[in-house]
Amino acid sequence: MMGIDEILEYLPHRYPFLLVDRVTEVEKGKSIKGYKNVSVNEPFFQGHFPNNPIMPGVLIIEAMAQLSGILGFVTVGRKPADGVVQYLAGSSKARFKRPVLPGDQLCMESELISGKRGIYKFECRALVDGDVVCVAEILTAEREV
């Protein structure tokens, strides 16, 4: 279990772009689970869409990438304080099954598929109330800053 204080040690993101509220499970080199509580107060809902708020798909991908980045850091035993970041390097096979709405808890799972020379590939999925809302493969790249 990883609360917000520890998450902030692993991710350089801050409001309004921090999209992981809690890590519920992490197994170094294998997998991670966590969630984002989606509030009607999120700034993106003002324009996406007025009177029909839906979490943008690109932010669902970004949330899964942030969770995956934490797994990448945990796996190699590093943090941004060590002068490195995990960048989103790509996504593929993304499929959106249903909208994510205010009040939803976006539960995310990421499994490390491969990693070498600082490039990591993850199999990810996001769920709301046990129903899959998005699946994607995510690539991250570790780079010095």
C-alpha positions in Angstrom: 0.0 0.0 0.0 1.3 3.4 -1.0 -0.4 6.7 0.2 -0.2 10.1 -1.5 3.0 11.1 0.3 4.9 8.1 -1.0 3.3 8.5 -4.5 4.7 12.0 -4.6 8.2 10.6 -4.0 7.8 8.4 -7.2 6.0 10.8 -9.5 7.1 14.3 -10.4 3.4 15.2 -11.3 1.4 17.6 -9.2 -2.1 19.1 -9.3 -3.9 19.2 -11.6 -1.9 16.5 -13.4 -1.3 13.9 -10.7 -3.7 11.1 -11.6 -2.9 8.4 -9.0 -4.5 8.8 -5.5 -3.4 5.5 -4.0 -1.4 2.4 -4.8 -3.1 -0.7 -3.3 -0.6 -3.4 -4.4 2.9 -3.4 -5.9 5.1 -6.4 -6.7 8.6 -5.3 -7.8 9.3 -6.3 -11.4 5.8 -7.7 -11.8 2.6 -5.7 -11.3 0.9 -2.7 -9.6 -2.6 -1.7 -8.7 -4.0 1.6 -7.7 -6.8 4.1 -8.2 -7.9 7.6 -9.0 -11.0 9.0 -7.4 -12.7 11.0 -10.2 -14.4 14.1 -8.8 -16.8 16.5 -10.5 -14.3 19.2 -9.4 -11.7 18.0 -11.9 -10.7 20.9 -14.1 -11.0 19.0 -17.3 -14.8 18.5 -16.8 -15.4 22.2 -17.4 -14.8 21.7 -21.1 -15.1 17.9 -21.6 -18.1 18.2 -21.9 -20.3 21.0 -20.5 -23.5 19.4 -19.2 -22.1 15.9 -20.0 -18.9 15.4 -18.1 -16.7 12.6 -19.3 -13.1 11.9 -18.3 -10.9 12.3 -21.5 -9.5 9.1 -22.8 -6.0 10.5 -23.0 -6.1 11.2 -19.3 -7.2 7.6 -18.6 -4.1 6.6 -20.6 -2.0 9.1 -18.7 -3.2 7.8 -15.3 -2.3 4.2 -16.3 1.1 5.5 -17.5 1.7 7.2 -14.2 0.9 4.1 -12.3 3.2 2.1 -14.6 5.9 4.7 -14.0 5.7 4.0 -10.3 6.2 0.3 -11.0 9.2 1.1 -13.2 10.8 3.1 -10.5 10.1 0.5 -7.8 11.5 -2.2 -10.1 14.9 -0.5 -10.5 15.0 1.0 -7.0 15.1 4.7 -8.2 13.0 7.8 -7.7 12.9 11.2 -9.4 15.1 12.5 -6.5 17.8 10.4 -8.1 17.7 12.6 -11.2 15.6 10.4 -13.4 12.0 10.5 -14.7 9.7 8.0 -16.4 8.3 9.5 -19.6 5.3 8.2 -21.4 7.0 6.9 -24.6 4.0 5.4 -26.3 0.7 3.6 -26.2 -0.8 0.9 -28.4 -3.8 -1.3 -28.6 -5.9 1.2 -26.6 -9.6 0.5 -26.4 -12.2 2.4 -24.6 -15.2 0.4 -23.4 -17.4 2.9 -21.6 -17.1 6.5 -20.3 -15.6 7.4 -16.9 -17.9 9.8 -15.1 -17.7 12.1 -12.0 -18.0 10.0 -8.9 -16.3 6.9 -10.4 -13.3 5.3 -8.9 -10.9 4.5 -11.7 -9.2 1.3 -10.6 -6.0 0.6 -12.6 -3.8 -2.4 -13.0 -0.5 -2.6 -14.8 1.7 -5.6 -15.5 5.4 -5.3 -16.5 5.8 -7.2 -19.8 9.4 -6.3 -20.6 12.1 -3.9 -19.7 15.6 -3.2 -21.0 17.9 -0.2 -21.3 15.4 2.0 -19.6 12.4 1.2 -21.9 9.5 -0.6 -20.2 6.4 -2.1 -21.7 3.3 -2.6 -19.6 -0.1 -4.3 -20.1 -2.7 -2.0 -18.5 -6.3 -1.9 -17.8 -8.7 0.5 -16.0 -11.9 -0.6 -14.4 -14.9 1.1 -12.7 -17.1 -1.0 -10.4 -15.4 -4.1 -11.8 -16.2 -3.3 -15.4 -13.3 -2.7 -17.8 -13.4 0.8 -19.2 -10.0 0.9 -21.0 -7.2 -1.4 -22.0 -3.8 -0.4 -23.5 -0.2 -1.3 -23.8 2.0 1.5 -22.4 5.7 2.2 -23.0 7.7 4.3 -20.6 11.3 5.5 -21.0 13.6 6.3 -18.1 15.7 9.4 -18.7 18.0 11.5 -16.6 17.0 15.1 -15.9 
